[in-house]
């Protein structure tokens, strides 16, 4: 029989695995597989294309449709350049708080769920509890779609999902989506004293970024004052730009990266079509009039769908009943919740810890949050038994 972990002990163990997104998470996945197997729970790996990372899913209870998915990502953000007071992968405790990378975002939820496995097994579950652990959430939610597809294909099919991002155990019923695009511009070089013979890729980028900024301003002007989101509109923000070789040469190359933070229900396809239309009608013709070699390419780097509020949604009904939280909560950051919902699984976001601690140096979670999550899972066991 496997060791019985407390949520704190399990969290200390999970933090000890350095699963920054640019590294493999297989050591953590192997640990969880072994831990579950020692309790007689079979699990299924869903590896990525490289074989250096994997997602994992398992269920406890009857092999029948229904029940709940408890979902967490295993990767964490980098610590490089941050002023940590101690080793971020060797957790430490002080004044009711457990410190370490991933303690809040979001190994605290995963740890509490895994620590409760013996209780899941001991209960007379009438509907299954599914455990889902993904990879690469922090860099674009790349691990969740194949994980969810594999879970639903192999069954049993869950009725609802709880994504345990840090919400202080409040019930979040909606969040924005995110689409990330790289725009690459090829101009035509010329000496800047003969500007009329060249095409500056930087100048073209400036026109495109100005258009994107104008769309955000227009969205702000039209925003619904009753929206629960802050800000209450879709934003189109360019955060990275590179281009040019010298001050006296019209830039042949420029690229920039933009993220669209989309209100639930707002279409990335519609925004992309409008962007491409502006490129093709207002920017590219003038460039190609000087040189046919000029071009503008737009590449999607990542997309995470938003989570929409569900009218009488099963996940919301169940989780509100378990937490007693009946207030309306939405967030502007993206989670894997929209991916579950996109695959037809009713979903909410609810987990221990505060998002304010996520991605920070000396990240921490208050132990009382783990206690609240454990009590929540006890009520969930009772509900499903």
ZAMARGU-4260 file (C-alpha; in steps of 0.2 Angstrom, whole numbers, plus 5000, padded with zeros to 4 digits):
<rodrens>
0) 5000/5000/5000 | 5006/5017/4996 | 5011/5030/5009 | 4996/5040/5015 | 5001/5058/5011
5) 4993/5074/5019 | 4989/5088/5007 | 5004/5097/5013 | 5016/5082/5011 | 5009/5079/4994
10) 5011/5097/4989 | 5029/5097/4995 | 5032/5082/4985 | 5025/5089/4969 | 5034/5106/4971
15) 5051/5096/4972 | 5048/5091/4954 | 5055/5105/4943 | 5042/5106/4930 | 5045/5123/4922
20) 5036/5122/4905 | 5053/5121/4895 | 5057/5105/4904 | 5050/5087/4905 | 5036/5083/4917
25) 5039/5064/4916 | 5047/5062/4933 | 5031/5070/4941 | 5020/5059/4930 | 5029/5043/4934
30) 5027/5047/4953 | 5009/5049/4951 | 5007/5034/4941 | 5016/5024/4954 | 5007/5032/4968
35) 4990/5028/4960 | 4995/5010/4955 | 5000/5006/4973 | 4982/5010/4978 | 4976/4999/4963
40) 4971/5013/4952 | 4975/5011/4934 | 4980/5027/4924 | 4983/5032/4906 | 4997/5042/4899
45) 4994/5054/4885 | 5012/5058/4879 | 5016/5073/4868 | 5024/5071/4851 | 5041/5072/4857
50) 5039/5059/4871 | 5047/5071/4884 | 5030/5076/4892 | 5014/5068/4896 | 4997/5071/4903
55) 4988/5058/4914 | 4970/5053/4917 | 4962/5040/4929 | 4946/5037/4937 | 4940/5030/4953
60) 4923/5022/4956 | 4911/5014/4944 | 4916/5013/4926 | 4900/5022/4921 | 4897/5039/4913
65) 4894/5053/4925 | 4904/5060/4939 | 4917/5074/4940 | 4934/5078/4932 | 4946/5086/4944
70) 4958/5094/4933 | 4975/5102/4936 | 4991/5107/4925 | 5008/5100/4931 | 5019/5113/4923
75) 5024/5129/4931 | 5032/5146/4925 | 5050/5150/4926 | 5059/5156/4941 | 5074/5164/4931
80) 5077/5182/4935 | 5066/5182/4951 | 5072/5186/4968 | 5068/5170/4978 | 5073/5170/4996
85) 5075/5151/4996 | 5076/5137/4983 | 5059/5138/4974 | 5059/5119/4972 | 5063/5115/4990
90) 5047/5121/4998 | 5047/5129/5015 | 5034/5134/5028 | 5032/5150/5038 | 5018/5158/5047
95) 5004/5147/5040 | 5011/5148/5022 | 5019/5135/5011 | 5031/5142/4999 | 5038/5135/4982
100) 5035/5137/4964 | 5018/5130/4959 | 5011/5130/4977 | 4997/5141/4972 | 4997/5139/4953
105) 4992/5125/4953 | 5000/5111/4962 | 4990/5115/4978 | 4974/5108/4970 | 4983/5093/4962
110) 4991/5089/4979 | 4975/5089/4988 | 4966/5079/4975 | 4980/5066/4976 | 4981/5065/4995
115) 4962/5061/4995 | 4964/5046/4983 | 4963/5034/4998 | 4946/5042/5003 | 4940/5041/4985
120) 4943/5023/4985 | 4936/5019/5002 | 4920/5028/4998 | 4905/5020/4990 | 4905/5030/4975
125) 4890/5029/4964 | 4898/5040/4951 | 4916/5041/4946 | 4929/5054/4951 | 4941/5057/4937
130) 4959/5064/4939 | 4966/5074/4925 | 4984/5081/4925 | 4990/5091/4909 | 5006/5099/4903
135) 5011/5115/4894 | 4996/5125/4901 | 5007/5140/4905 | 5013/5141/4887 | 4997/5139/4878
140) 4986/5125/4885 | 4994/5113/4873 | 4992/5097/4884 | 4974/5099/4888 | 4965/5096/4871
145) 4973/5079/4868 | 4970/5074/4886 | 4952/5078/4885 | 4950/5070/4869 | 4958/5054/4875
150) 4947/5054/4891 | 4931/5056/4882 | 4936/5043/4869 | 4941/5030/4881 | 4928/5033/4894
155) 4918/5033/4905 | 4912/5051/4901 | 4911/5063/4915 | 4896/5075/4918 | 4906/5090/4924
160) 4923/5096/4927 | 4931/5107/4941 | 4947/5115/4935 | 4957/5119/4951 | 4965/5135/4947
165) 4968/5147/4962 | 4951/5155/4966 | 4951/5155/4985 | 4938/5141/4983 | 4926/5153/4975
170) 4916/5147/4960 | 4922/5155/4944 | 4909/5152/4930 | 4917/5162/4915 | 4934/5168/4909
175) 4941/5176/4894 | 4949/5167/4880 | 4966/5170/4872 | 4972/5169/4854 | 4991/5173/4851
180) 4997/5178/4834 | 5014/5182/4826 | 5014/5194/4812 | 5029/5193/4801 | 5032/5208/4788
185) 5044/5207/4773 | 5048/5225/4766 | 5061/5230/4753 | 5078/5238/4759 | 5084/5254/4752
190) 5096/5268/4758 | 5085/5279/4769 | 5090/5294/4759 | 5081/5286/4745 | 5066/5281/4755
195) 5054/5281/4740 | 5063/5266/4733 | 5061/5256/4749 | 5047/5248/4760 | 5050/5249/4778
200) 5043/5233/4787 | 5044/5243/4803 | 5032/5257/4796 | 5020/5243/4790 | 5021/5236/4808
205) 5017/5252/4815 | 5001/5254/4804 | 4995/5237/4809 | 4998/5239/4828 | 4989/5256/4827
210) 4975/5247/4819 | 4975/5234/4833 | 4975/5248/4846 | 4961/5257/4838 | 4950/5241/4839
215) 4953/5240/4857 | 4949/5258/4859 | 4933/5255/4849 | 4929/5240/4860 | 4931/5250/4876
220) 4919/5263/4869 | 4906/5250/4866 | 4908/5240/4881 | 4893/5234/4891 | 4894/5243/4908
225) 4885/5229/4916 | 4899/5216/4911 | 4907/5207/4926 | 4924/5207/4917 | 4938/5219/4920
230) 4941/5226/4908 | 4924/5223/4901 | 4929/5221/4882 | 4940/5211/4871 | 4958/5218/4870
235) 4971/5216/4856 | 4988/5219/4863 | 5005/5219/4855 | 5018/5214/4868 | 5034/5210/4858
240) 5042/5218/4842 | 5058/5215/4833 | 5065/5223/4817 | 5077/5233/4807 | 5096/5232/4804
245) 5102/5250/4804 | 5095/5268/4806 | 5099/5272/4788 | 5091/5256/4779 | 5073/5254/4777
250) 5069/5238/4787 | 5067/5223/4777 | 5061/5212/4792 | 5049/5215/4806 | 5039/5204/4817
255) 5028/5207/4832 | 5017/5196/4843 | 4999/5201/4848 | 4987/5192/4860 | 4968/5194/4858
260) 4960/5193/4875 | 4942/5188/4870 | 4926/5190/4879 | 4917/5173/4880 | 4907/5171/4864
265) 4918/5183/4854 | 4925/5175/4839 | 4944/5174/4836 | 4940/5170/4817 | 4930/5186/4815
270) 4944/5196/4823 | 4957/5187/4812 | 4947/5190/4796 | 4945/5209/4800 | 4964/5210/4803
275) 4968/5201/4787 | 4956/5212/4778 | 4964/5227/4784 | 4981/5220/4779 | 4976/5215/4761
280) 4966/5231/4758 | 4975/5245/4767 | 4993/5240/4770 | 5000/5227/4758 | 4995/5235/4741
285) 5005/5250/4744 | 5020/5239/4749 | 5019/5228/4734 | 5017/5243/4722 | 5035/5247/4726
290) 5041/5228/4727 | 5032/5212/4723 | 5043/5204/4736 | 5034/5212/4750 | 5022/5201/4761
295) 5014/5200/4777 | 5011/5183/4786 | 5000/5180/4801 | 5003/5164/4811 | 4993/5158/4826
300) 5004/5153/4840 | 4991/5148/4853 | 4973/5148/4856 | 4963/5145/4872 | 4944/5146/4872
305) 4935/5156/4884 | 4924/5149/4897 | 4906/5154/4895 | 4893/5155/4909 | 4881/5141/4907
310) 4862/5143/4910 | 4858/5131/4924 | 4875/5122/4921 | 4877/5106/4930 | 4895/5111/4936
315) 4889/5127/4943 | 4874/5120/4952 | 4885/5106/4960 | 4900/5116/4965 | 4889/5130/4972
320) 4880/5117/4982 | 4897/5111/4989 | 4905/5127/4993 | 4890/5138/4998 | 4896/5152/4986
325) 4882/5159/4977 | 4891/5175/4971 | 4895/5179/4953 | 4914/5177/4949 | 4922/5179/4932
330) 4941/5181/4928 | 4951/5188/4914 | 4965/5175/4914 | 4963/5160/4903 | 4962/5142/4910
335) 4959/5124/4903 | 4941/5126/4908 | 4936/5132/4891 | 4943/5117/4883 | 4932/5105/4893
340) 4917/5116/4889 | 4921/5116/4871 | 4921/5097/4872 | 4903/5097/4879 | 4908/5095/4898
345) 4900/5107/4910 | 4914/5116/4918 | 4918/5129/4932 | 4935/5135/4939 | 4937/5132/4958
350) 4953/5129/4968 | 4963/5134/4983 | 4975/5148/4984 | 4975/5166/4977 | 4979/5170/4959
355) 4989/5185/4966 | 5003/5174/4971 | 5004/5165/4954 | 5020/5168/4944 | 5028/5178/4959
360) 5044/5176/4968 | 5041/5167/4984 | 5025/5160/4978 | 5015/5153/4992 | 4998/5145/4997
365) 4990/5147/5014 | 4988/5130/5022 | 4970/5135/5027 | 4967/5135/5009 | 4972/5117/5007
370) 4961/5113/5022 | 4946/5121/5014 | 4950/5112/4998 | 4951/5095/5007 | 4934/5099/5016
375) 4927/5103/4999 | 4932/5086/4992 | 4925/5077/5007 | 4908/5085/5003 | 4911/5080/4985
380) 4914/5062/4990 | 4898/5062/5000 | 4888/5069/4986 | 4894/5056/4974 | 4892/5041/4986
</rodrens>
